[in-house]
Amino acid sequence: MFIEKYFPKESSRYDSLSQLFRKLDWLSTLKPERWFGAWTMILAGNNVSIHLLNRWSYWDWTTFNILIFGIISLVSVFISIKPGFLHYDYSLQSSIFMFFKGIILFSFGTIPFGFDLNTFLFGLPYFIFFIVGHMIWSIKIDIKEKLTPSKKEMLPILSIIIVLTLFSTLLGYFNDDPMISTIAAVFLLFPIVILLFPVAIRHLQRARMHVIFIPAMFISVRFPWLLIMILSLFWILRYYNYFRFGKVRPSFKIDLPTDKKN
């Protein structure tokens, strides 16, 4: 990040801005990093509703309206108050809960268009992908100690993730929905790499990043204003965390082989 070059942590310039960014401490208490996934799930529902009306609708700024913005805002507040709503834990019960939570968030995105059974039928591959994201994040890694589960320990969950991702891709293809079919197909490579290559924390880090980044970017093709929201939050959090805690996050940086034991 270029800001590290011009505002090194040992400089007086850094100290001055650090005091300024203290005023954003209230933002940290809201757990805004969880908003990325929630926004994507909500707009996945909006996306399917629009797809059913006009498959060829892309990069449409008119999709932004007060109603959908209000829904996104209220859900963001709720998730900040109840951060456990999107808690990830590897268990059958947790995955089932995530499936229904995904449906709830997806349903909020369909509100501007009203209830339609086809919306939920076409939403099935999205619901499955939400579970995939939940399961990827539930694989426990210790970034500080550079520890990951063994390949044997990860084999069952990775196999399920790969099967579900492939199923999501095929369902999207049969629904003639290029959005979810492409999202799932692109992400499929990440769990396959984890499974086939030697165990490395960097592979799991990439999978965690991209299970959120890929759907967010593809859905932004239909909702360009979402891209502005995501990038704004991304950079605000990066500057805040750097000037308050000296850490660049969120980040796409991974632990390279020279930095870790495995």
Secondary structure, DSSP 4 states (H G I P E B T S, - for coil): -HHHHHS-TTSHHHHHHHHHHGGGHHHHHT-GGGHHHHHHHHHHHHHHHHHHH-TT--S-GGG--HHHHHHHHHHHHHHHH-GGGG----SHHHHHHHHHHHHHHHHHHHGGG---HHHHHHHHHHHHHHHHHHHHHHS--BTTTTB---HHHHHHHHHHHHHHHHHHHHHHHHTT-HHHHHHHHHHHHHHHHHHHSPP-HHHHHHHHHHHHHHHHHHHHTT-HHHHHHHHHHHHHHHHHHHHHHS---S------GGGS--
